[in-house]
Amino acid sequence: MGKIEKLHRILACPECRSHPLRYTNAEITCDQCAETYPVIHNAPFLLKRSSPVREWYLTDVETYQAQPVKNRIKNLLKTPEDRLWSRHAKRTIRELLLKINPDDPNRVVINVGVGFESVFRRAFAGYEDVIRIGLPHLGTVDAFGDAMDYPVADSSVDLLFSCSVIEHLRDPELAIREIHRILKPGGMAYAEIEFLRALHMAPVDFTRYTIPGIISVFERNGFATIDKGISSGPFTAVALFLRDFAVEISPRPEGRFLSRVISSWLVQPIKYLDWIFNNFSRASALANNLFYLGEKR
């Protein structure tokens, strides 16, 4: 069973949770409630018509597409990757994929907000059936869906990866309950959540969590904690703060973009000190990004 077959097997109507759905080249239809959903760039757009996230996302994408020259310049002026991942986080990702093989016909692995970073690109490179669901600004998805209202059937997923998504959701508790709903009993969730970072992606930047906070929110929503730790450490936090500071004090949009490019190259080498300091016992108190691994009880 390939990725498309797995996708069709798990997708559900966001209005009534009915599945499977009926597919054509132009739209998706729910036979239970008669709701229809468009297909955009070969991927079903499975958001409720009443969803405020739907309107925000479509408007945001239209705004981005209306600036082709600016976007081409951004693509040409590459900047270093923002974050340096800890050995602990990278090892956890690799071991999860070995344990729950996405290409196993009986396994379903979902990737939410993950995949552009080199760590995840390398980790997923050996697998064809990782299903990507979300609302991306870059790249493609297999299905468009809201992380607070997954268009996925109950108890249908073995493993879910979420990277820097939960802090951008209006209701993170609801998002975690949704992860719990779609996971099979014993299913695993790996989530990376920012701790020390300036406001970004405004106006959809809402929440920060400490490690005790992450444990608390997942455990009260039905998870047993398996592991937790730093995904990006204190000096990554320092580098990103200096970069974001340079951007925010720039007076004009053009200046902010140029400041981002220049300051990224100047300060990003700082993050490599995390190779040393991530091992310190108090490093998580100053970390940029934390990870949580939990199992559905």
C-alpha positions as CSV (number, residue, x, y, z in Angstrom):
1,M,0.0,0.0,0.0
2,G,1.5,3.3,-1.1
3,K,1.2,6.8,0.3
4,I,-1.9,7.8,-1.7
5,E,-3.8,4.7,-0.7
6,K,-2.8,5.3,3.0
7,L,-3.9,9.0,2.7
8,H,-7.3,8.0,1.3
9,R,-7.7,5.4,4.0
10,I,-7.3,7.9,6.9
11,L,-8.7,11.2,5.5
12,A,-12.1,12.2,7.0
13,C,-14.6,15.0,6.5
14,P,-13.8,17.8,9.0
15,E,-17.5,18.7,9.2
16,C,-18.8,15.3,10.3
17,R,-15.7,13.0,10.6
18,S,-17.2,10.6,8.1
19,H,-14.7,8.5,6.0
20,P,-13.7,7.4,3.5
21,L,-14.4,10.3,1.1
22,R,-15.2,10.3,-2.6
23,Y,-12.4,11.6,-4.8
24,T,-12.5,13.2,-8.2
25,N,-9.8,15.4,-10.0
26,A,-11.6,18.6,-9.1
27,E,-13.1,18.1,-5.6
28,I,-13.6,15.8,-2.6
29,T,-17.1,14.8,-1.5
30,C,-18.4,13.5,1.8
31,D,-21.4,11.2,1.1
32,Q,-22.5,11.5,4.8
33,C,-23.1,15.3,5.0
34,A,-22.8,16.2,1.2
35,E,-20.0,18.7,1.9
36,T,-17.5,19.2,-0.9
37,Y,-13.9,20.4,-0.7
38,P,-11.6,21.7,-3.5
39,V,-8.4,20.1,-4.7
40,I,-5.6,22.7,-4.8
41,H,-2.2,21.8,-6.4
42,N,-3.3,18.1,-6.4
43,A,-4.0,18.1,-2.7
44,P,-7.5,18.1,-1.0
45,F,-8.2,21.3,0.8
46,L,-10.0,19.9,3.9
47,L,-10.9,22.9,6.0
48,K,-14.4,23.8,7.1
49,R,-15.9,26.7,5.3
50,S,-16.6,28.3,8.7
51,S,-13.0,28.0,9.8
52,P,-11.2,31.3,10.6
53,V,-7.9,29.6,9.8
54,R,-9.2,28.9,6.3
55,E,-9.7,32.6,5.5
56,W,-6.5,33.7,7.1
57,Y,-4.5,31.1,5.2
58,L,-6.0,31.8,1.8
59,T,-5.5,35.5,2.3
60,D,-1.9,35.0,3.4
61,V,-1.1,32.8,0.5
62,E,-2.7,35.2,-2.0
63,T,-0.6,38.1,-0.5
64,Y,2.6,36.0,-0.8
65,Q,1.8,35.1,-4.4
66,A,1.1,38.7,-5.3
67,Q,4.8,39.6,-4.6
68,P,6.7,37.5,-7.2
69,V,9.7,39.8,-7.6
70,K,10.2,40.1,-3.8
71,N,9.9,36.3,-3.4
72,R,12.4,35.6,-6.2
73,I,14.9,37.9,-4.5
74,K,14.3,36.1,-1.2
75,N,15.0,32.8,-2.8
76,L,18.2,34.0,-4.3
77,L,19.5,35.5,-1.1
78,K,19.8,32.3,0.9
79,T,20.4,32.5,4.7
80,P,21.9,29.9,7.0
81,E,19.5,27.5,8.7
82,D,18.1,29.1,11.8
83,R,18.6,26.3,14.2
84,L,21.1,23.7,15.3
85,W,19.5,20.4,16.5
86,S,20.8,18.6,19.5
87,R,22.2,15.1,19.2
88,H,19.5,13.9,21.6
89,A,16.7,15.2,19.3
90,K,18.3,13.8,16.1
91,R,18.8,10.4,17.7
92,T,15.2,10.4,18.9
93,I,13.9,11.2,15.4
94,R,16.0,8.5,13.8
95,E,15.0,5.8,16.4
96,L,11.3,6.6,16.0
97,L,11.4,6.1,12.2
98,L,13.3,2.8,12.7
99,K,10.7,1.7,15.2
100,I,7.7,2.8,13.2
101,N,8.6,2.5,9.6
102,P,6.5,4.8,7.4
103,D,6.8,2.4,4.5
104,D,5.3,-0.5,6.3
105,P,1.9,-1.1,4.7
106,N,0.3,-1.3,8.1
107,R,1.8,1.9,9.5
108,V,0.8,5.5,9.0
109,V,3.2,8.3,9.8
110,I,2.1,12.0,9.6
111,N,4.4,15.0,9.3
112,V,2.9,18.3,10.4
113,G,5.0,21.5,9.9
114,V,8.1,19.4,9.4
115,G,10.3,18.8,6.5
116,F,12.2,21.9,5.3
117,E,14.9,21.7,7.9
118,S,17.9,19.6,7.0
119,V,17.5,17.4,10.0
120,F,14.1,16.2,8.9
121,R,14.9,16.1,5.2
122,R,17.7,13.7,6.0
123,A,15.6,11.7,8.4
124,F,12.7,11.3,5.9
125,A,14.9,10.8,2.8
126,G,14.9,7.1,3.0
127,Y,11.1,6.8,3.3
128,E,8.4,7.3,0.6
129,D,5.2,7.1,2.6
130,V,5.5,9.9,5.2
131,I,2.2,11.8,4.8
132,R,2.4,15.6,5.0
133,I,-0.7,17.4,6.3
134,G,-0.8,21.1,7.1
135,L,-1.0,24.7,5.9
136,P,2.4,25.4,4.4
137,H,4.0,28.6,3.1
138,L,6.7,26.6,1.3
139,G,6.7,23.3,-0.5
140,T,3.8,21.0,-0.9
141,V,1.4,18.9,1.2
142,D,-0.5,15.7,0.6
143,A,-3.6,17.3,2.2
144,F,-4.3,20.8,3.5
145,G,-5.6,20.6,7.1
146,D,-5.9,22.5,10.3
147,A,-3.8,21.2,13.2
148,M,-6.7,22.1,15.6
149,D,-9.2,20.1,13.5
150,Y,-7.3,17.3,11.6
151,P,-9.2,15.9,8.6
152,V,-8.1,12.5,9.8
153,A,-10.1,9.5,11.1
154,D,-10.0,8.6,14.8
155,S,-7.3,6.2,15.9
156,S,-5.8,5.8,12.5
157,V,-2.2,7.1,12.9
158,D,0.9,5.3,14.3
159,L,3.3,8.3,14.6
160,L,3.0,12.0,14.3
161,F,5.8,14.6,14.0
162,S,5.0,18.2,14.8
163,C,7.7,20.9,14.6
164,S,7.2,24.5,15.7
165,V,3.5,24.3,15.0
166,I,1.8,24.2,18.4
167,E,3.0,27.7,19.5
168,H,1.4,29.1,16.4
169,L,-2.1,27.8,17.2
170,R,-4.8,29.7,19.0
171,D,-5.8,26.7,21.1
172,P,-2.8,24.4,21.8
173,E,-4.8,22.2,24.2
174,L,-7.3,21.5,21.4
175,A,-4.4,20.7,19.0
176,I,-2.9,18.2,21.5
177,R,-6.4,16.6,22.0
178,E,-6.6,16.3,18.2
179,I,-3.2,14.5,18.1
180,H,-4.5,12.1,20.8
181,R,-7.7,11.5,18.8
182,I,-6.1,10.5,15.6
183,L,-3.4,8.4,17.1
184,K,-3.9,4.7,17.5
185,P,-3.7,3.4,21.1
186,G,0.0,3.2,21.8
187,G,0.7,5.6,19.0
188,M,3.5,8.1,19.4
189,A,3.8,11.9,19.1
190,Y,7.0,13.8,18.7
191,A,6.5,17.5,19.1
192,E,9.0,20.4,19.0
193,I,7.8,23.6,20.7
194,E,9.7,26.9,21.0
195,F,10.7,28.3,24.4
196,L,13.0,31.3,23.9
197,R,12.2,33.1,20.7
198,A,11.1,36.6,19.7
199,L,7.6,37.2,18.2
200,H,7.5,35.9,14.7
201,M,5.0,34.9,12.0
202,A,2.7,37.6,13.5
203,P,-0.3,37.6,14.0
204,V,-0.2,33.8,14.5
205,D,2.4,33.5,17.3
206,F,0.6,32.7,20.6
207,T,2.4,30.4,23.1
208,R,5.8,29.4,24.6
209,Y,6.4,26.3,26.8
210,T,8.9,25.2,29.4
211,I,9.7,21.5,29.6
212,P,7.4,21.1,32.7
213,G,4.8,23.0,30.8
214,I,5.0,20.7,27.8
215,I,4.8,17.6,30.0
216,S,1.8,19.0,31.8
217,V,-0.2,19.9,28.7
218,F,0.4,16.6,27.0
219,E,-0.2,14.4,30.1
220,R,-3.5,16.1,31.0
221,N,-4.6,15.4,27.4
222,G,-4.0,11.6,27.5
223,F,-0.3,11.1,26.9
224,A,2.3,9.2,28.8
225,T,5.7,10.9,28.7
226,I,8.5,8.8,27.0
227,D,11.2,11.4,26.6
228,K,11.8,15.1,26.5
229,G,14.8,17.5,26.1
230,I,16.4,20.2,24.0
231,S,16.0,20.2,20.3
232,S,17.9,23.6,19.9
233,G,19.9,25.0,22.7
234,P,20.9,28.3,24.4
235,F,23.3,29.7,21.8
236,T,20.7,29.0,19.0
237,A,18.4,31.2,21.1
238,V,21.1,33.9,21.4
239,A,21.8,33.9,17.6
240,L,18.1,34.1,16.7
241,F,17.5,36.9,19.3
242,L,20.3,39.0,17.8
243,R,19.0,38.3,14.2
244,D,15.4,39.1,15.2
245,F,16.5,42.2,17.1
246,A,18.4,43.6,14.0
247,V,15.3,42.9,11.9
248,E,12.8,44.6,14.2
249,I,14.8,47.8,14.7
250,S,15.0,48.3,10.9
251,P,12.6,51.1,9.9
252,R,11.3,49.9,6.5
253,P,10.3,46.5,5.1
254,E,13.2,46.5,2.6
255,G,15.6,47.3,5.4
256,R,14.2,44.5,7.6
257,F,14.7,42.0,4.8
258,L,18.3,43.2,4.2
259,S,19.0,43.2,8.0
260,R,17.7,39.6,8.2
261,V,20.1,38.4,5.4
262,I,23.2,40.2,6.8
263,S,22.6,39.5,10.5
264,S,21.9,35.8,9.8
265,W,25.3,35.3,8.3
266,L,27.0,37.4,11.0
267,V,25.4,35.7,14.1
268,Q,24.5,32.2,13.1
269,P,28.0,30.8,13.8
270,I,27.2,31.4,17.5
271,K,24.7,28.5,17.5
272,Y,27.5,25.9,17.1
273,L,28.5,26.5,20.7
274,D,25.4,24.4,21.5
275,W,27.5,21.4,20.6
276,I,29.2,22.0,23.9
277,F,26.5,23.7,26.1
278,N,23.6,21.4,25.3
279,N,25.2,18.9,27.6
280,F,25.0,21.2,30.6
281,S,22.4,20.3,33.2
282,R,20.7,23.7,33.1
283,A,20.8,24.2,29.3
284,S,17.1,23.6,28.9
285,A,16.4,26.7,31.1
286,L,17.8,28.8,28.2
287,A,17.0,26.7,25.2
288,N,15.5,28.0,22.0
289,N,13.4,24.9,21.2
290,L,12.3,21.9,23.2
291,F,11.0,18.5,22.2
292,Y,8.5,16.1,23.7
293,L,7.9,12.4,23.0
294,G,4.7,10.9,24.2
295,E,2.6,7.8,23.8
296,K,-1.2,7.7,23.6
297,R,-2.6,6.1,26.7
